[in-house]
């Protein structure tokens, strides 16, 4: 057990009000930015990384974000922001340039993504309790997620993805995880071979799915995201949940 050290308090300094923004300065907040010291952006010595994999999954990181969001606004900030919004209406082109986010994960050799709002939780791999008469079904069984029994499904089976590990993936350490997704109809869990993290993308930068993609993958694909040298298939959440509902019936 490493000797605990006094957390360094860093102040989030207010930005001066400028003519380009017209938005008042924010209140100064002192934070322990441990992710920059011992987390993924530091030396990686934090013991919590073993269980949470990334600082963004850690409750300490969540608490720091909540502190920033809950800090009081200085007098006149709300009125100043409203004045700026009225003075600078967004154009249709600005709307298209707005970014959205998706969680990127790997199934076999395929990198896929789902919009972040559908995710409830990233969990470590847990035992799946098989159900009778479901040997060839997309439904794998049920899994206990923090005391709640949820149906576990094979997303790879639903999409027809080959989950045989690629040679490059066999040569490096990867961490399998389970993802809990949810819509108004309920929550389900599916295992993935690896999680890349949250990827932001511009809506206008999305690429159409090529005609060479066929079968269930095409039926569930919304578009392609280009990220460095990687091509990520963005899954349509509504179509996916409809297919899962039919599989559970």
C-alpha positions as CSV (number, residue, x, y, z in Angstrom):
1,X,0.0,0.0,0.0
2,X,1.6,3.3,-1.0
3,X,1.9,6.0,1.6
4,X,-0.9,8.5,1.1
5,X,0.1,12.0,0.1
6,X,-1.7,15.2,0.6
7,X,-3.7,15.9,-2.6
8,X,-2.5,18.9,-4.5
9,X,-5.2,21.5,-4.8
10,X,-5.4,23.2,-8.1
11,X,-7.5,26.3,-8.7
12,X,-9.7,26.7,-11.8
13,X,-9.1,30.3,-12.4
14,X,-11.8,32.6,-13.8
15,X,-11.4,33.7,-17.3
16,X,-11.7,37.4,-18.0
17,X,-14.7,38.7,-19.7
18,X,-13.8,39.6,-23.3
19,X,-15.5,41.4,-26.1
20,X,-15.7,38.2,-28.2
21,X,-17.7,36.2,-25.6
22,X,-19.6,38.7,-23.5
23,X,-19.8,36.0,-20.8
24,X,-18.9,36.8,-17.2
25,X,-16.0,35.1,-15.4
26,X,-16.7,32.0,-13.5
27,X,-16.0,31.5,-9.8
28,X,-12.6,30.0,-8.8
29,X,-12.8,26.4,-7.6
30,X,-10.0,24.4,-5.9
31,X,-9.8,20.8,-7.2
32,X,-7.6,17.8,-6.6
33,X,-6.8,16.9,-10.2
34,X,-5.4,13.4,-9.3
35,X,-5.9,12.2,-12.9
36,X,-3.1,14.5,-14.0
37,X,-0.8,13.3,-11.2
38,X,-1.3,9.6,-10.6
39,X,-4.0,8.8,-13.2
40,X,-4.0,8.2,-16.9
41,X,-2.5,11.6,-17.6
42,X,0.0,11.2,-14.8
43,X,2.3,8.3,-13.8
44,X,-0.5,5.7,-13.6
45,X,0.3,4.8,-10.0
46,X,-3.3,5.2,-8.7
47,X,-4.6,1.9,-7.2
48,X,-8.1,2.7,-8.5
49,X,-7.0,2.2,-12.1
50,X,-7.0,-1.6,-11.6
51,X,-10.7,-1.6,-11.1
52,X,-11.9,1.4,-13.1
53,X,-9.5,1.1,-16.0
54,X,-9.7,4.8,-16.8
55,X,-10.1,7.9,-14.6
56,X,-13.4,8.9,-16.3
57,X,-15.0,5.7,-14.7
58,X,-13.8,6.7,-11.2
59,X,-16.2,8.3,-8.7
60,X,-13.4,10.7,-7.7
61,X,-13.4,12.1,-11.2
62,X,-17.2,12.3,-11.2
63,X,-17.1,14.2,-7.9
64,X,-14.6,16.7,-9.3
65,X,-16.8,17.2,-12.4
66,X,-19.9,17.7,-10.1
67,X,-17.9,20.3,-8.1
68,X,-17.2,22.3,-11.3
69,X,-20.8,22.1,-12.5
70,X,-22.2,23.0,-9.1
71,X,-20.0,26.1,-8.5
72,X,-22.0,29.3,-8.0
73,X,-22.2,31.8,-10.8
74,X,-21.0,35.3,-10.2
75,X,-23.6,38.1,-10.2
76,X,-24.8,39.0,-13.7
77,X,-23.4,35.9,-15.4
78,X,-26.8,34.5,-16.4
79,X,-28.0,37.8,-17.9
80,X,-24.7,38.2,-19.8
81,X,-24.9,34.7,-21.2
82,X,-28.5,35.3,-22.4
83,X,-27.5,38.6,-24.0
84,X,-24.7,36.8,-25.9
85,X,-27.0,34.0,-27.1
86,X,-29.6,36.5,-28.4
87,X,-26.9,38.5,-30.1
88,X,-25.4,35.5,-31.9
89,X,-28.0,33.1,-33.2
90,X,-26.7,29.9,-34.7
91,X,-26.9,29.2,-38.4
92,X,-28.0,25.9,-39.9
93,X,-24.3,25.3,-40.8
94,X,-23.3,25.8,-37.1
95,X,-25.9,23.2,-36.2
96,X,-24.4,20.7,-38.5
97,X,-20.9,21.4,-37.1
98,X,-22.0,20.5,-33.6
99,X,-20.3,17.4,-32.2
100,X,-21.9,14.4,-30.6
101,X,-20.3,11.6,-28.6
102,X,-20.2,7.8,-28.8
103,X,-18.5,5.1,-26.7
104,X,-16.1,3.1,-28.9
105,X,-15.6,-0.6,-28.3
106,X,-14.2,-3.7,-30.1
107,X,-15.9,-7.0,-31.0
108,X,-13.4,-9.3,-32.5
109,X,-11.6,-7.2,-35.1
110,X,-14.5,-4.8,-35.5
111,X,-14.5,-1.3,-33.9
112,X,-18.0,-0.2,-33.2
113,X,-19.7,2.7,-31.3
114,X,-23.0,3.6,-29.7
115,X,-24.2,7.0,-28.7
116,X,-23.1,7.7,-25.1
117,X,-26.7,8.6,-23.8
118,X,-27.7,4.9,-24.1
119,X,-25.0,3.7,-21.7
120,X,-25.8,3.2,-18.0
121,X,-22.5,1.6,-16.9
122,X,-19.2,0.0,-17.8
123,X,-18.7,-3.1,-15.7
124,X,-15.9,-5.7,-15.2
125,X,-16.6,-9.1,-16.7
126,X,-18.9,-11.1,-14.5
127,X,-20.2,-14.8,-14.7
128,X,-23.1,-15.3,-17.0
129,X,-25.7,-17.7,-15.8
130,X,-27.0,-19.7,-18.8
131,X,-30.7,-20.1,-19.5
132,X,-32.2,-23.4,-20.7
133,X,-33.3,-23.8,-24.3
134,X,-31.2,-20.7,-25.4
135,X,-28.1,-22.4,-26.7
136,X,-28.3,-20.8,-30.1
137,X,-30.0,-17.6,-29.2
138,X,-28.6,-14.1,-29.0
139,X,-29.5,-14.3,-25.3
140,X,-26.5,-15.6,-23.4
141,X,-28.2,-15.7,-20.0
142,X,-28.5,-13.4,-17.0
143,X,-25.7,-11.5,-15.1
144,X,-25.6,-9.8,-11.7
145,X,-24.7,-6.1,-12.0
146,X,-24.5,-4.6,-8.6
147,X,-27.3,-6.7,-7.2
148,X,-29.6,-6.4,-10.3
149,X,-30.1,-9.3,-12.6
150,X,-30.0,-8.2,-16.2
151,X,-30.3,-10.1,-19.4
152,X,-26.9,-10.6,-21.1
153,X,-26.9,-10.7,-24.9
154,X,-24.4,-11.4,-27.6
155,X,-24.1,-8.2,-29.7
156,X,-21.5,-10.0,-31.9
157,X,-24.1,-12.7,-32.5
158,X,-26.8,-10.2,-33.3
159,X,-24.6,-8.2,-35.7
160,X,-22.9,-11.3,-37.2
161,X,-19.4,-10.2,-36.1
162,X,-16.6,-12.7,-36.0
163,X,-15.2,-12.6,-32.5
164,X,-12.1,-14.7,-33.2
165,X,-9.2,-12.6,-31.7
166,X,-7.0,-11.0,-34.2
167,X,-3.2,-11.6,-34.1
168,X,-2.4,-8.1,-33.1
169,X,-4.9,-8.2,-30.2
170,X,-3.4,-11.5,-28.9
171,X,0.0,-9.9,-28.6
172,X,-1.0,-7.1,-26.3
173,X,-2.9,-6.9,-23.0
174,X,-6.6,-6.1,-23.4
175,X,-9.3,-5.8,-20.8
176,X,-12.7,-7.3,-21.6
177,X,-15.7,-5.5,-20.2
178,X,-19.4,-5.6,-20.0
179,X,-21.5,-2.7,-21.2
180,X,-25.0,-1.9,-19.7
181,X,-27.2,-0.1,-22.2
182,X,-30.7,1.1,-21.5
183,X,-33.7,2.6,-23.2
184,X,-37.3,3.1,-22.0
185,X,-38.0,-0.6,-22.6
186,X,-35.3,-1.7,-20.1
187,X,-31.6,-2.4,-19.7
188,X,-29.5,-5.2,-21.2
189,X,-25.8,-6.2,-20.9
190,X,-23.4,-7.3,-23.6
191,X,-19.7,-8.3,-23.4
192,X,-17.0,-6.6,-25.5
193,X,-13.4,-7.4,-26.1
194,X,-12.1,-4.0,-25.5
195,X,-13.2,-0.4,-24.7
196,X,-11.4,2.5,-26.5
197,X,-13.3,5.3,-24.8
198,X,-15.6,8.2,-25.7
199,X,-15.1,9.6,-29.2
200,X,-16.5,13.0,-30.3
201,X,-17.4,13.5,-33.9
202,X,-19.0,16.1,-36.1
203,X,-22.3,15.1,-37.6
204,X,-21.3,16.5,-41.0
205,X,-18.1,14.4,-40.9
206,X,-20.0,11.1,-40.7
207,X,-19.5,8.9,-43.8
208,X,-22.1,6.6,-45.3
209,X,-21.9,2.9,-44.8
210,X,-20.4,1.3,-48.0
211,X,-22.5,-1.0,-50.1
212,X,-20.1,-3.8,-49.5
213,X,-21.4,-4.2,-46.0
214,X,-24.3,-6.6,-45.9
215,X,-26.6,-8.6,-43.6
216,X,-27.4,-7.6,-40.0
217,X,-24.4,-5.3,-39.7
218,X,-25.8,-3.1,-42.5
219,X,-29.3,-3.2,-41.0
220,X,-27.9,-1.7,-37.7
221,X,-25.3,0.6,-39.1
222,X,-25.9,4.4,-39.1
223,X,-22.6,5.7,-40.4
224,X,-18.8,5.5,-40.2
225,X,-16.6,7.6,-38.0
226,X,-13.0,8.2,-39.1
227,X,-10.6,8.4,-36.1
228,X,-6.9,8.6,-37.0
229,X,-6.3,5.4,-38.9
230,X,-9.3,3.6,-37.5
231,X,-12.7,3.2,-39.0
232,X,-15.5,2.9,-36.5
233,X,-19.0,1.7,-37.3
234,X,-21.6,3.8,-35.6
235,X,-24.6,1.7,-34.6
236,X,-28.2,3.1,-34.8
237,X,-29.4,2.8,-31.2
238,X,-33.1,2.7,-32.0
239,X,-32.7,-0.2,-34.5
240,X,-30.5,-2.1,-32.1
241,X,-33.0,-1.9,-29.2
242,X,-35.8,-3.0,-31.5
243,X,-33.8,-6.0,-32.6
244,X,-32.9,-6.9,-29.0
245,X,-36.6,-6.6,-28.0
246,X,-37.5,-9.2,-30.7
247,X,-34.6,-11.5,-29.5
248,X,-35.9,-11.4,-26.0
249,X,-39.5,-12.2,-27.0
